[in-house]
Amino acid sequence: MSVLPPDLPRLRTLVTYLRGELSRMEQALAAAEGRKAATVRKQAQPAPEPEPEPEPEPPAWLVERGIGVGRLPVRAHAGDCWDTRSRCAPASADQIRALLAQGIPACPHCRPDTALGVLE
């Protein structure tokens, strides 16, 4: 038993309808393939690298603070000292001079006391 009609006019109507549906399906398929190809091209292109931001100027002077609640200054450094630690904070030249005058030791490597002209 066939689901198709036996007469010629209705068979022609079905063929016309199915050709139209096939055309719409081919158009939809082509559009989907185009979108997929565009996505692949977009993913294949490397993203432009952002411009690196310039490094901020290092501070001229650093104060090394101790560990604990009060975090008192324990040593004075020049800004480019290699022996600084994570507990250092930027300071002005006047602050370093005041700390050295109070007896806070200068770093033996970068000698900020010599650079500032504050000698013992």
N, C-alpha and C positions, 0 to 999 in steps of 0.2 A: 504494500500500500504506500503510495507516494503522497507527500504533502504538497506537491506542486499541482497547480490546476491543469487540467487536460487540454483546455482550449487555447488556441493561438493568441487572441487578443490579451488575455490575462498573463500569459507567459511573456509577451513582449513588454507589458507594463512592469512586470517584476524585473526583467532584465534592465530596463531603463532606470528603474529605481535603484537597483544594485550598482549600476555603473556610476550613478551620482554619489552613492555612499562610498564606493571605492575611490572616487576622485577626492572627496572630502578627507578620507582616511589617509590618502597619499600626501595631501597638503599638510595635514596634522603631523604626519611622520617626518616630512621634510623640515617643518618648523622645529620639532623636537630635536632632530639631529643638528640643526643649525645652532640651537641654544647650547647643546652639549659641546659642540666644537668650539663655540665662543668661550665656554667655561674652561675647557682644556687649554685654550690659547692664553687665557687670562692667568691661569695657574702656572703655566710654563714661563711666563715673563717674570723675571726677578723684580721684586719690589724695589723702588728707588731707596737707596740708603739715606737716612736723614743726616743732615749736616751735623757733625759733632759740635757740641757746645764748647766754647773755649774754657779751659781750666781757669778757675778763679785764682787770683793772685794769692800766693801763700802769705800768711801773716809774717811780719818782720820779726816779731818776738812772741814767745810762748811761755806760759806758766804751767808747770807740771804740778798737779794737785795730788794730795795723798788719798788714801782709801779711808772711808768711814763717814760718819755723820757730818763733821765739820768740813772735811775735805780742804784742809789748810794747804797753802803753797809749800812745796818741798824742794823745788828746784826751778831755776830760770834758764831758758834756752833761747838761742837765736832761731828764727823761723825756718832756716834750712838745715837744722841739726839732724843728724841721722839717728841720734839716740833718744828721740822723743817717743812717748808712749801714748796710748789712747786717752790718758787722763790729762792731756794738755789742752789749754784754752788760749786763744789769741789774747795778746796784751799790747799795750802801747809802750813806747820807750820810757816814758815817765813812770809807768807802773812797775816796769822791771827795775828801774833805778831805785824806786822806793822799797821794793822787796829786797834788793841787794843791800840797801842801807839798814834794813831791819834784821839782816843776818841770814836771809834765805840764801843757800849756796848756789853758785853759778855752775852750770854744766861744765865738767872738765874737758869736754870734747869741743864744744863750739865757743866757749868762753865769751858769753854776752857781756860780762863785766869789762873785759878788755875792749870789746867793740864799742861799748858805751863810754869808755873812759872812767869807769868806776872801779878803782883798784883798792885793795885792802891796805 
